[in-house]
Amino acid sequence: MNQRKKIWAQLPPLPKAMLADLVNQYESANLEGIWTSQTFGAPFLALSAAAMVSDKLKLGTGIALAFARSPLETALNIMDLDRISGGRAVLGLGSSAKSLIDAFGMEYGKPLAHMREVIGLIRAIIEKGHTGELGILEGEYHRLDLSHFRTTQPPLRTHIPIYLPAVFEKAVQQAGELADGLLAHPLWCEKWITEEVDGNLKIGLDKSGRKRADFDVNLMVFVAINDDKKEAINDTRTNIAFYSQSPQYLRYFEAIGFGTEAKAIQDAFAVNDFAAMNEACSDEMVEAIALVGPADVVKKRMEGRAAYADSITPVVPQFGLSPEKTVFYTKNIADTFYG
């Protein structure tokens, strides 16, 4: 697997010594890069710290919430990270669920149109923010008056790669049209990848005049490697329930055969009944989405699921896990996939 696919890892915010040790392990294992997500914190700080203790790893926001901050702030953050790291930054942008953007007190527009606008603004700032020529940039969701704004120096790179995540078909198409890569949602299962991704990505790539070889598909997958498969399922259940709580994902779960479970999870989430969320998430639902069980079983399933991808990111299902279990599953991923 690791000879055919580029491998990324996820990096959570950690105390200095632990973060440095983990980043050094990833670099020594010749991983392609690391993602830091924005679930309940911003992704740029941990990546900046990682930049100081690494030389080769790509450093990706996987993902930064596109609607939680001004496009100007996002552009400045990623340009700073790119400079600090010597040109290793990757900007993963996502719309996330409306409930999470509401927590930031920001507007959640029509996700595809809003994302298109944000990407255009960020790219304009990266390319020309140092020239003083941008003036007023105005769209449906943002009005940036840059008439008297300019960065103090040109960016290290005028094009920083942007990756977009996707659950549904239109988002896959948009990634193919606008982005440099697709960060496949860890909720995806084999059925969805096989039936929905290839054709929709081609539609987007055709709009941009690019070939599949010009584009990177990174498959992010929840992985719990454990010789006790039942324990692995139970350890993963809370994570799958958490990621299933958004009503906007219900259509996806109906398409893959778990609409009843997802509806029950979402109803329980609406009243903050987290125990009921877990109860509604069946073993079959966990196994359809996450790769769980002994290492040889997980590795074989990953080979099948990742056949269409260029790179993979095995992810520990951290929600609900103790620190000890997180370390246990992190080590098993490293032993199985990093060589």
N, C-alpha and C positions, 0 to 999 in steps of 0.2 A: 504493500500500500504506500509506504512512505517513499518508495523509489519512483512511483508513478504520479503521485499527487503532492503538490506543495501543502505543507501543514502549518496552520496557525493555531495559536492558543489564546485563551482568555486570561486577562490579568485583572484581578480585583484590586481596589485600593488596599494597601497593606502598610504596616510600619516599615521604616526605612530598611532595616537589615533583612526582613523577610522579602520585601519587594526586590531588593538588589539580588538576593540569592535566587529567587525564582526567575528573574530576567536572565541572569547568568546561565541558569540551567537551560532555558529556552535557546539562548544564543549558542551555547556549546552543542546543543542537539541539532543545530543548523535548521531551525524552524524558519519559515518564511517571514512570519510576523506575529504580532500580538494585537488583539482587540481589547478595548476597555469600553464597557457599555455604560449607558446612562439610564439606570433604572431609578435609583433614588439619590444620585449624585452626578456631578459633571464628569465627563470622561477625560478632559484635557490634562488635568493635574497629574494623574497617575502616569499618563503617557510621557509627560515632560520629565517626570522622575525616571522613568524607564530609559529615556533618551540619554540620560547622564551616565548610565551604567551599561550601555550597549553600543555597538558600532555597526551592526549589520541588519538587525531586525527591523522590518517595516512596522510602523506604529499607527494603528488604525482606531478611529472612534467607531465602535461597533455595537450600538450606534450612538450618535449624538442626536438629540431631539431637535428636529429642524424648526419647530414652531415655538420652542420654549425660550428663545432669545432672539434678539435682532440679527438679521443676516450679516450685518456689519460686525457684530461681536463674534459670530461664528467664523467669519473670514479672518479676522485678526487673530483669533485663537489658533486656527489651523496654520496660518502663516508663521506665527511664532513657533509652533511645534515643529514645523518644517525647517526653520532656521536652526533651532536648538539641536535638532537631530541630524542636520546635514543632508536634508532632502529625503527623509524617510517617512514623511507623514502621509496618511491616507484618511480622507474624510468620509466616514460612513454616516449618512443622514437618514433619519426615519421619521415618519409622522406619528407613530405610536398610537395608543388609544386616546380617545377624547378625554376620558376621565383623568388621565395623567397630565395632559396639557392644561386641563381645567385647574389642576393643583398648582400650576405655575401662574395662573391668572392671565393666561395668554389666549389669543384667538385661535380656534381650530376651524379653519375654513374647509372647503372641499379639498380633501387631501391631495389628489393628483394635481389640481390646478395650483394649490398653495405650494406644493413641492417644486413644481416647474418654476414658479416665480422665485422661490428662495434660491434654487440652484443658479438661475440666471444672475441674480444679484451678487451671490458669493463669487461666481466666476468673474464678473465684471470688476469687483473689488480686488480680487487677487491679481488680475491682469493689469489693472490701471489705477489702483488705489494710491499709488505713489506719484502719479502724474499731475494730480489736481484738475483733471479734465472731466471728471464724472458728472459734476453738477447735481441735479435732482434726479434720483431714480425712483420712479413711482409705478406701482402696480395696483392690483386689486386689494392686496393685504398689507403692503408696506409702502411707506414713503420715506426715503432716505435723502436728506438734504446734505449732500457732500460738496456743496459749493465752496466751502472753506475748509475742507478736510483733505488731508493727504498723509500717508504714512511717511515715516522719516527716511525710509530707504526702500529700494525695489525689493520685491519678494525674492527668495532664493530660487524659486521656480514660478513661472507665470501660469503653469498648469499643475495643480495638485490633484491626484486621482480622487474621484468621487465614486463611492459605492452606494447603491440603494438597496434596501431590503424589500422583500415582497411577500405577501400572502396570496393575493388574488391576481387574476390574469392581466388586468389593466396595469397593475403596478409592475409586473414583469415586463410588459411592453414598454412602459416608461423607462425602466432601467436600461433596456436595450437601446432606446432612442437617445437618452440624455447622459447616462453614466458611463464610467469606465469599467464597472464591475457590478455584479449582483451578489448581495449577501443573503443567501437563501434562508428563509425563516426556519428556526429549529422546530416549529410545529409541523413542517412538511413531512409527509410520509411517502413511501415508494409509489403508491397509487397516484398521488397528486403530481409528483415529479414526472412520472412516466406519461401521464395523460395531458398535463397542462403547461409544462414549462417550455419545451423545445419550440413548439409552434408559436407561442406568444412572444418568446424572446426573439425569434426570427422576424416577427412583425416589427418590433422595435428597432432591431439592427438594420432592417431594410430601410426604415425611415431615415436613419442616420448615414446610410451608405456604407455600412461596415460589415465585415464578415465575422463569423463566430470566433475565428482565431484572433481577432482584435480585441476580444472581450474576455473578462475573467469571471467565472462563476465559482463563488466560494460557498460551500455547503456547510452550514452550521448545524450540528447535530447534538442533541442531549445524549450523553453516554454514561452509563453506570456499570462498570465492569466488576463483577462479583461472582464467585463460584456458586453462591447461594442466590439463584435467580429470584426467588420470592422476596428475599431481603432487598435486592436491587430494585424490584418493582415498587415495594413499599417506600423505599428511600426516594424514589423518583416521583411518587404520586402527587405530593404537595406542589412540586415544581410544575407539573403538567396542569394541575388544577389552576394554579396562579396564571399561567399563560393562556388559559382557556376562558378567563373571566369576561373578556370583552364581547358585548353583543354583536359588534361588527364582524366578529369571526364566526358567527353561527353558521353562515352559509357554507363556509369551508368545512366545518365539522359535519354538517349534513351531507356534503358531497363525499366525504370519506367514511360515512357510516356511523358517526358518533354524535348526531344531532341531539338525541334525547339526553345523553350524558352532559353535553355542553350546555344545553338549556337549563338543566338542573344546577349545574355549577354556576351559571350566570345568575340564576334566581337566588341562590344561596349567597353569592357575593354581594348582591344588591342589599341584603340585610345583614352583611358582615358575619355570616355564619360560616366560619372557615372549616369547622368540623364537617358540616354538610357538604362543602365543596369537595373535600377529600373523599367522603363516602360516595359521592356521585361519579367520581373518576374511577372507572372500572380498570381491572388489570388489563383487559383487552385494549382499552384506549391508551394506557401507558405504553404497552408493547408496540402498538401501531406507530407511535410517534418517537419514542426513545429507543435506543439500542441498549438492552439490558441483558445481563447474564455473564457467563464465562468469557474469557478473552477471545477464544477461538470463534465462538458464536458471534460475538460482537464484531470482530474483525471481518468475518465473512459477510455479515449483513451490511457493514460499511462499504465493502467493495461493491456490492450490488447497488446500494443507494447512491453512491458517489460516482457511478459510471459516467454520468453526464457532466460532472463538475471538473474544474481545473485544480481546485484547492479545497481543503476541508478544515473545519474547526471543530474538533471534538470538545464538547462543553460539559462540565460537571453540573448536574441539576441541583443547584445550590439552595434553592428555597426549601426551608424545613430541615436542612441537614445540620448536624452538629459540626463544629470545627474539626473534630477528629475524623468524622466521616468524609468531610470535604477533602482533607489531606489524603485519606485512604483512596478515594476515587480519582483524585488528581494524580497520585502516584501510579495507579493502574492504567490510566490513559497514557502516561509517559512511557511506561514499560511496554505497552501494546503498540503504540503508534510512533513514538519518537525514535526508537532504535537506540 
